[in-house]
Structures are given as structure tokens and as C-alpha cells.
Amino acid sequence: MDLTKPAHLHSLAEALDCLDFGASCNDCKKGAHRLDAKQLLKRLRPNILVQDIRLRLRCSKCGDKNVMLTTLWKGATMSERMLEHWK
């Protein structure tokens, strides 16, 4: 994975071993929960960009598609973590 490129511009296949994924609903305020990247890979195509995953998500509580996707570099210390949000 090219770490000089922002996380959201990598494909899901590239990011699988480097990023953790989380999601939360902007409508019903269902709390953030971790997404299983391997399950995402089974449901989505491997070349989908990380920034486009959010468009495919739906809240498991209310069914709405107004979901925020969060990514976090794996192995980073708390002071080094890079958090990116897409609304």
C-alpha cells in the first residue's frame, strides 16, 4: 500500500491489511461500530475505492443510507492515528 496516497483513495483490496473501518448513522445516531473488512470485501468489489464504500452502507437499525464511514490506520499509536471521515 502506498502510504503517500490518502487512505480514501486506496482500493478496498489495498486497504484490507492497513486500515480498520467503522460506521455510524447520522440519522438515528446509532453509535459507531467496527466493520469487518473481510466481510466488506465479500460484499463489495475489491477495486472499490475506500471513499466509495460509504455510498454502499445502510444503517442496520433504521435502514437509512446517511452513514458516516471512519477509517483508522492499523498499528498506529494513539498520538499517530489518522482519522478520516466522509459525510
PyMOL commands that set and color helices and strands:
alter all, ss='L'
color gray80, all
select helices_A, chain A and resi 7-9+12-15+37-43+50-56+78-80
alter helices_A, ss='H'
color red, helices_A
select strands_A, chain A and resi 19-25+33-35+67-73+83-86
alter strands_A, ss='S'
color yellow, strands_A
deselect
rebuild
show_as cartoon
